Amino acid sequence: MPEFIAAFVDAVPLPALVIRRDESIEAANPQARALLGAGIVGRHFITALRQPQLLDAIEHSLRDSAPRAADYMGNDGRQDTTFRVAVRPVEMRSGAGVLVSFEDVTHAEQLVQMRRDFVANVSHELKTPLTALIGFIETLKGPARNDPVGQARFLNIMEAEAHRMNRLVSDLLSLSRVEADERVRPTERIDLGASILATISGLSPLAQEADVTLVHDLPDAQVVVPADRDQLHQVLTNLIENAIKYCGKGTTVTVRLGAPDYAPGLRAQAATLIIQDNGPGIDPIHLPRLTERFYRIDTHRSREMGGTGLGLAIVKHIVNRHRGRLKIQSEQGAGTRFTITLPVS
């Protein structure tokens, strides 16, 4: 019988163990031993689990043979984990017991937390310009009612804050559309070189105003990839515009496109697009978080430049939709390089 119970628990695809009425662990499958410890079989379940909410659920279920549920918090060495634990009564020759199974819901919990953070960030980003607008409106209706010079200054600030909110809403809608389409890969064939030239042409006035030199290096032959034309333009505009804004006066932004070649990361033929500047660079501590929503290296400067904190998150999702890869490299004092690899078929 013990062998049958052990074989039964081993067949459960989740971490699972059986606890006898005498509160000792009868059997545990390999996943449970990896989660709770290799030597848990035969021990009292309290020594293996140790979390009051789960212990109470097991004790009550052993007494009244009613199903229970609880959470189990752990850590896999890289991050905190959350398991939803089901406690179900089972009958054995030795008497009644319980089957305890652990379902990993860490990813779901992280998504819930991300949604909470996202709502909080959006609320904060909208509240700041709205508060400014309300304050200036009250001033225009009161102390500045008969002050033409003050009215003109306040109206200019109000216009800038309204444009900031409009950019934020536009980026939020763009991010929502990209995420909704992320599972559907584009099929239209787009000339990547032509898209680069069109984007550079559109951003040339901005580069001249910022005293930044725009340079492109494209292969002679066409490089055609399956892509969404508008989203590809959005990626190019975002990355080149960011480079122009943040690399500083007298610097150079280079846009380089490589001919299709085998990309080990994609295990396919792919085109490589590089956008590189020779500006001040980015502290490596920021690189892993650059594509997070609303993450900014310098919040004040980013807002002054008109940034919403969503641009690189949009870029990441668009590249994912195109089944490509995005890599960010930077060294302080030596510039920043964004590398995008896109499959050509």
Backbone torsions as a table, in degrees:
resi	resn	phi	psi	omega
1	MET	NA	-45.8	176.9
2	PRO	-57.3	-35.8	179.5
3	GLU	-66.1	-37.9	178.6
4	PHE	-64.7	-43.7	-179.8
5	ILE	-63.2	-42.3	178.8
6	ALA	-62.2	-42.3	179.1
7	ALA	-65.5	-38.5	179.4
8	PHE	-63.9	-46.0	-178.8
9	VAL	-66.4	-37.6	178.7
10	ASP	-61.7	-27.8	-178.5
11	ALA	-78.6	-14.2	179.3
12	VAL	-72.0	128.2	-175.0
13	PRO	-74.5	-12.0	178.0
14	LEU	-101.8	162.3	169.8
15	PRO	-56.2	126.6	-175.4
16	ALA	-149.3	150.4	175.4
17	LEU	-148.5	156.8	177.9
18	VAL	-112.4	132.5	179.9
19	ILE	-116.2	128.5	-179.5
20	ARG	-77.7	170.1	178.9
21	ARG	-62.2	-29.3	178.9
22	ASP	-78.8	7.5	172.1
23	GLU	75.5	14.5	174.1
24	SER	-98.2	154.9	-178.3
25	ILE	-82.3	117.2	-178.5
26	GLU	-77.3	-44.4	-176.5
27	ALA	-155.5	153.8	177.1
28	ALA	-147.8	135.7	179.6
29	ASN	-80.4	170.0	-176.4
30	PRO	-57.3	-36.8	-179.9
31	GLN	-64.2	-39.4	179.2
32	ALA	-68.4	-38.7	179.4
33	ARG	-67.5	-34.2	176.7
34	ALA	-68.1	-33.9	-178.6
35	LEU	-78.6	-41.2	-169.0
36	LEU	-109.3	-16.7	-179.2
37	GLY	128.8	145.8	-173.1
38	ALA	-70.4	-28.6	-173.1
39	GLY	-104.9	35.5	-174.6
40	ILE	-82.3	-22.9	-177.4
41	VAL	-65.9	130.4	-179.2
42	GLY	93.7	-14.4	179.8
43	ARG	-87.4	161.8	172.7
44	HIS	-67.3	137.7	-172.3
45	PHE	-63.4	-24.7	-179.9
46	ILE	-62.5	-35.4	-178.1
47	THR	-72.3	-18.7	-178.4
48	ALA	-96.5	-30.7	-171.8
49	LEU	-102.6	-53.8	167.0
50	ARG	67.8	7.0	179.6
51	GLN	-109.5	119.0	-168.8
52	PRO	-52.6	-42.4	-177.5
53	GLN	-62.2	-43.2	179.9
54	LEU	-72.0	-40.3	178.5
55	LEU	-59.6	-43.3	178.9
56	ASP	-61.8	-42.2	-179.3
57	ALA	-61.6	-43.0	-179.5
58	ILE	-68.0	-44.6	-179.2
59	GLU	-61.5	-43.7	179.1
60	HIS	-66.3	-39.0	-179.9
61	SER	-68.2	-36.2	176.4
62	LEU	-64.7	-31.9	-178.2
63	ARG	-79.3	-44.7	-172.8
64	ASP	-112.7	3.1	178.6
65	SER	56.0	31.0	176.2
66	ALA	-103.0	144.8	179.4
67	PRO	-68.0	147.8	178.5
68	ARG	-137.8	166.2	175.8
69	ALA	-141.4	150.2	178.9
70	ALA	-158.3	173.2	176.4
71	ASP	-107.1	149.6	176.2
72	TYR	-128.4	123.6	-178.7
73	MET	-100.8	133.0	-179.9
74	GLY	-140.6	-166.6	177.2
75	ASN	-153.6	128.5	-176.8
76	ASP	-95.4	12.4	-178.6
77	GLY	96.7	-20.5	178.7
78	ARG	-113.6	-31.2	-176.1
79	GLN	-158.7	161.8	172.9
80	ASP	-70.2	143.2	-179.0
81	THR	-122.8	153.9	178.3
82	THR	-128.2	130.0	178.0
83	PHE	-119.3	136.5	170.1
84	ARG	-91.9	119.4	-172.3
85	VAL	-105.1	127.5	175.8
86	ALA	-104.6	128.4	177.7
87	VAL	-112.2	116.6	-175.2
88	ARG	-127.6	134.6	179.7
89	PRO	-68.3	142.7	175.8
90	VAL	-136.7	151.4	177.7
91	GLU	-102.0	132.8	177.3
92	MET	-130.9	166.0	177.7
93	ARG	-60.3	-32.6	-179.5
94	SER	-79.4	-1.0	-179.7
95	GLY	121.5	-173.8	-179.1
96	ALA	-71.7	149.7	175.9
97	GLY	-149.7	-166.7	177.7
98	VAL	-135.8	145.9	171.2
99	LEU	-100.3	124.5	-178.6
100	VAL	-113.5	118.7	-179.3
101	SER	-122.0	146.8	-173.7
102	PHE	-116.5	118.9	176.4
103	GLU	-105.5	122.9	-178.6
104	ASP	-75.0	113.2	179.6
105	VAL	-115.6	23.5	-178.0
106	THR	-57.7	-45.8	-177.4
107	HIS	-61.5	-43.3	179.5
108	ALA	-63.6	-41.1	178.6
109	GLU	-65.0	-37.7	178.6
110	GLN	-66.4	-38.2	177.4
111	LEU	-63.7	-41.2	177.5
112	VAL	-61.2	-44.0	179.4
113	GLN	-65.9	-37.9	177.5
114	MET	-62.8	-39.9	178.6
115	ARG	-65.0	-41.7	177.7
116	ARG	-60.9	-46.5	-179.3
117	ASP	-63.2	-39.5	-178.6
118	PHE	-63.1	-46.6	178.9
119	VAL	-61.6	-42.3	180.0
120	ALA	-64.1	-41.3	-179.9
121	ASN	-67.0	-44.3	178.9
122	VAL	-61.2	-44.3	179.6
123	SER	-59.3	-43.3	-179.8
124	HIS	-65.7	-44.6	-177.9
125	GLU	-64.0	-34.7	179.1
126	LEU	-81.5	-33.0	-176.4
127	LYS	-65.1	-37.6	-176.8
128	THR	-61.2	-54.7	178.4
129	PRO	-67.8	-32.9	178.2
130	LEU	-64.4	-41.3	177.1
131	THR	-61.4	-42.2	178.4
132	ALA	-62.6	-44.8	-179.7
133	LEU	-61.3	-45.3	-179.8
134	ILE	-61.4	-42.2	179.6
135	GLY	-63.0	-43.5	-179.5
136	PHE	-70.0	-36.5	176.9
137	ILE	-61.6	-44.0	178.4
138	GLU	-62.9	-37.8	178.6
139	THR	-67.1	-42.1	179.6
140	LEU	-65.0	-33.4	179.3
141	LYS	-79.3	-18.0	-176.3
142	GLY	-115.7	-103.3	-172.9
143	PRO	-57.6	-32.7	-176.2
144	ALA	-97.4	15.4	-176.6
145	ARG	-57.5	-38.3	-177.5
146	ASN	-113.8	30.3	-178.2
147	ASP	-120.5	89.6	-177.0
148	PRO	-58.2	-38.9	-179.1
149	VAL	-66.2	-46.1	178.0
150	GLY	-64.2	-38.9	178.9
151	GLN	-60.4	-44.7	-179.3
152	ALA	-62.3	-41.4	-179.8
153	ARG	-66.4	-43.9	-179.3
154	PHE	-66.1	-39.0	-179.6
155	LEU	-65.4	-36.1	176.9
156	ASN	-63.7	-42.2	178.8
157	ILE	-66.3	-42.3	178.9
158	MET	-61.5	-39.5	177.6
159	GLU	-62.5	-42.6	179.7
160	ALA	-64.1	-41.2	179.4
161	GLU	-67.0	-38.2	178.5
162	ALA	-65.5	-41.0	176.9
163	HIS	-64.3	-36.2	178.4
164	ARG	-62.7	-44.9	177.4
165	MET	-63.5	-38.6	179.9
166	ASN	-64.6	-40.5	177.4
167	ARG	-63.4	-40.9	-179.5
168	LEU	-63.2	-45.9	179.7
169	VAL	-63.7	-41.0	179.0
170	SER	-62.0	-43.1	179.2
171	ASP	-67.5	-36.8	177.4
172	LEU	-63.2	-43.7	178.3
173	LEU	-65.3	-40.2	178.8
174	SER	-63.1	-45.1	179.0
175	LEU	-62.0	-40.3	179.3
176	SER	-63.1	-42.6	-180.0
177	ARG	-66.1	-41.9	-179.4
178	VAL	-63.0	-44.5	179.8
179	GLU	-64.6	-36.6	179.8
180	ALA	-66.7	-31.9	-176.8
181	ASP	-96.5	0.9	-168.0
182	GLU	-61.3	-30.1	-178.2
183	ARG	-79.5	-14.0	-177.1
184	VAL	-102.3	110.2	-177.9
185	ARG	-76.0	136.7	177.8
186	PRO	-64.5	152.1	-179.2
187	THR	-120.4	-15.1	-179.6
188	GLU	-64.6	138.1	180.0
189	ARG	-89.4	121.2	-174.8
190	ILE	-119.7	136.8	174.8
191	ASP	-78.5	107.9	-174.7
192	LEU	-65.8	-38.4	179.9
193	GLY	-63.3	-41.7	179.4
194	ALA	-65.0	-38.0	178.2
195	SER	-64.6	-39.2	178.6
196	ILE	-63.6	-46.3	-179.2
197	LEU	-62.7	-40.1	179.9
198	ALA	-65.5	-40.6	-179.9
199	THR	-67.7	-43.1	178.9
200	ILE	-62.1	-41.0	178.7
201	SER	-60.3	-42.6	-179.4
202	GLY	-68.8	-27.6	-177.0
203	LEU	-97.9	-1.2	-178.9
204	SER	-59.2	-43.1	177.5
205	PRO	-59.9	-39.2	178.0
206	LEU	-63.6	-41.0	179.7
207	ALA	-65.4	-41.5	179.2
208	GLN	-63.6	-42.0	179.5
209	GLU	-63.9	-34.9	-179.0
210	ALA	-87.7	0.8	-177.7
211	ASP	58.3	46.2	178.2
212	VAL	-119.7	134.3	179.5
213	THR	-89.8	125.7	177.4
214	LEU	-98.4	124.5	-179.2
215	VAL	-125.2	139.7	175.3
216	HIS	-126.9	148.5	179.9
217	ASP	-134.6	101.4	-174.9
218	LEU	-118.4	147.5	177.0
219	PRO	-69.9	158.6	-179.4
220	ASP	-66.9	-40.0	-178.2
221	ALA	-82.4	153.4	176.0
222	GLN	-63.4	143.2	172.5
223	VAL	-116.9	108.3	-174.2
224	VAL	-108.8	131.3	-179.9
225	VAL	-131.9	151.6	171.9
226	PRO	-72.1	119.9	-172.8
227	ALA	-157.2	160.8	170.4
228	ASP	-90.8	116.4	-171.9
229	ARG	-56.8	-47.3	-177.4
230	ASP	-66.3	-40.6	-179.7
231	GLN	-69.7	-37.2	176.9
232	LEU	-62.9	-42.4	177.0
233	HIS	-62.1	-38.2	179.4
234	GLN	-63.6	-42.5	178.2
235	VAL	-62.2	-49.4	-178.7
236	LEU	-62.1	-45.3	-179.4
237	THR	-61.6	-45.1	-177.3
238	ASN	-61.8	-49.6	-175.0
239	LEU	-70.3	-42.2	-179.4
240	ILE	-69.8	-41.6	179.1
241	GLU	-63.4	-42.5	176.4
242	ASN	-59.2	-43.4	-179.9
243	ALA	-62.1	-41.8	179.7
244	ILE	-63.6	-44.7	-174.7
245	LYS	-68.8	-36.3	-168.4
246	TYR	-107.7	-8.9	-175.6
247	CYS	-84.3	-17.6	173.8
248	GLY	98.0	162.3	-178.2
249	LYS	-66.0	146.6	176.9
250	GLY	75.9	9.5	-179.0
251	THR	-99.6	177.1	-178.3
252	THR	-127.3	135.9	173.8
253	VAL	-112.4	122.2	-177.4
254	THR	-111.2	129.8	176.1
255	VAL	-111.5	116.2	-174.2
256	ARG	-121.9	133.7	177.9
257	LEU	-120.2	125.1	179.3
258	GLY	-94.1	149.0	175.3
259	ALA	-64.6	151.5	-178.5
260	PRO	-55.0	137.3	179.6
261	ASP	-151.3	167.6	180.0
262	TYR	-70.8	128.3	179.1
263	ALA	-109.6	109.7	-178.1
264	PRO	-56.4	-36.8	-178.1
265	GLY	-64.6	-29.8	179.4
266	LEU	-100.7	-13.6	-175.6
267	ARG	55.2	42.3	-178.0
268	ALA	-161.9	166.6	173.0
269	GLN	-68.4	136.0	-175.6
270	ALA	-149.9	154.8	173.9
271	ALA	-97.1	143.1	-179.0
272	THR	-114.7	123.3	179.3
273	LEU	-111.5	127.5	-178.8
274	ILE	-123.2	129.5	173.7
275	ILE	-119.7	114.2	-169.9
276	GLN	-131.6	141.1	174.1
277	ASP	-126.8	164.8	177.7
278	ASN	-112.8	36.6	-179.8
279	GLY	-81.0	-158.4	-173.9
280	PRO	-71.7	-15.2	179.6
281	GLY	80.5	179.6	-175.5
282	ILE	-127.3	138.4	175.6
283	ASP	-60.0	128.4	-177.7
284	PRO	-54.0	-24.2	-178.6
285	ILE	-63.0	-24.1	-177.7
286	HIS	-87.4	-20.8	-170.2
287	LEU	-56.8	-43.9	-178.0
288	PRO	-64.3	-18.8	-174.3
289	ARG	-109.0	2.7	-173.7
290	LEU	-60.9	-31.0	-177.0
291	THR	-92.4	6.3	175.1
292	GLU	-73.7	148.0	178.5
293	ARG	-64.3	131.8	175.8
294	PHE	68.5	9.3	177.6
295	TYR	-80.0	129.0	179.1
296	ARG	-130.6	142.6	175.5
297	ILE	-75.0	-46.7	178.3
298	ASP	-127.9	98.5	-173.7
299	THR	-58.9	-46.8	-176.3
300	HIS	-63.5	-47.2	-178.4
301	ARG	-65.9	-39.5	180.0
302	SER	-60.2	-43.8	180.0
303	ARG	-67.7	-38.5	177.6
304	GLU	-61.2	-35.1	179.5
305	MET	-79.5	-4.5	179.7
306	GLY	91.3	11.1	-178.9
307	GLY	-75.9	147.9	178.5
308	THR	-104.9	-10.6	-176.8
309	GLY	82.9	7.9	-177.9
310	LEU	-113.7	-9.8	-172.2
311	GLY	-57.7	-49.5	-177.3
312	LEU	-73.2	-27.6	173.6
313	ALA	-64.6	-40.3	177.2
314	ILE	-64.4	-43.9	178.5
315	VAL	-57.5	-46.7	-179.0
316	LYS	-58.1	-46.7	-177.5
317	HIS	-68.1	-35.9	177.7
318	ILE	-66.0	-44.4	178.5
319	VAL	-61.9	-40.7	176.8
320	ASN	-60.9	-42.4	-179.9
321	ARG	-61.7	-33.8	-180.0
322	HIS	-84.7	7.2	178.9
323	ARG	61.5	31.8	-180.0
324	GLY	-103.3	-169.9	179.0
325	ARG	-131.3	142.1	176.2
326	LEU	-118.0	129.2	179.5
327	LYS	-129.4	133.0	-179.6
328	ILE	-117.8	126.5	178.2
329	GLN	-128.9	140.6	178.7
330	SER	-158.8	153.3	175.9
331	GLU	-142.4	129.2	-177.8
332	GLN	-58.5	126.9	-178.1
333	GLY	87.5	-5.9	-176.4
334	ALA	-126.5	10.2	174.8
335	GLY	89.9	-178.5	-176.1
336	THR	-132.0	143.9	179.9
337	ARG	-130.0	126.2	172.1
338	PHE	-107.1	123.2	180.0
339	THR	-116.1	124.5	178.0
340	ILE	-117.8	126.2	177.9
341	THR	-110.8	122.5	-176.5
342	LEU	-122.8	128.5	177.0
343	PRO	-64.5	144.7	-176.8
344	VAL	-94.2	-3.1	179.2
345	SER	-147.5	NA	NA
